[in-house]
Amino acid sequence: MHVLILGGTAEARVLAGLLRPHARVTSSLAGRVAAPRLPEGEVRIGGFGGADGLARWIGEHGVDRVIDATHPFAERISFHAARAAATAHVPLLALRRPGWVPVDGDDWHDVGSLEEAAAALPGLGEKVFLTTGRMGLAVFAACPQWFLVRSVDAPEPPMPARTEVLLDRGPFTLEGERELLARHRIDVLVTKDSGAAATAPKLTAAREAGIPVVVVRRPPVPQDVETAASVEEAAAWVMRER
């Protein structure tokens, strides 16, 4: 069996390792990170050329199953995967990690986009910890606040005039996030609801410090796709479909 994993996430890497003894596994990465952590098995990097290109690739490479294990904010590929799998008549599973849920003490401000996040900043704080990645910084370019931008690779302009860039890759510890907020005197956090455990400690640190958090809600995804909430569920789906 040939399984194509649309990946780039920690879950996708773990899933590839679980499936390798039982199937041929090809992981596809978008190529947005200069030095990605590579999963076990075959790896391809780059786009497919839309849903039609993905459908052709599936057919040409004898793919039997497709798993969409992409980042929750990589919405375009999820729709392409749904269309391509239907065109190629190949089963598709979406591995969708649960989103974050606020708890007592959290001061969350939900927004629907990065633009809404930028608009929400006035009145919330003057020193912003921005953890939405290096893409989309132009949205905040006109903001007068000071920004600490954390990303895996160096961002490119346009970006806020008052910006310090921190190049780092998770997982992050609670102790480290506490120290970071205190050292930079952060008074507002902006993040996407990625739901990843590796980046969740910042939310706990913000709650402890009484810092408001602007949370960008996830974009819509195809609703007519079978889903799994964990790597184990996804692996069981592959084994069940053998």
Buried (B, 14 or more C-beta within 10 A) or exposed (E): BBBBBBBBBBBBBBBBBBBBEEBBBBBBBBEBBEEBEEBBBBBEBEEBEBBEEBBBBBBEEEBBBBBBBBBBBBBBBBBBBBBBBBBBEBEBBBBBBEEBEEEEEBBBBBBEEBEBBBEBBEEBBBBBBBBBBBEBBBBBEEBEBBBBBBBBEEBEEEBBEEBEBEEEEBEBEBEBBBEBBEEBEBBBBBBBBBBBEEBBBBBBBBBEBEBBBBBBBBBEBBEEBEBBEBBEEBBEBBEEEE
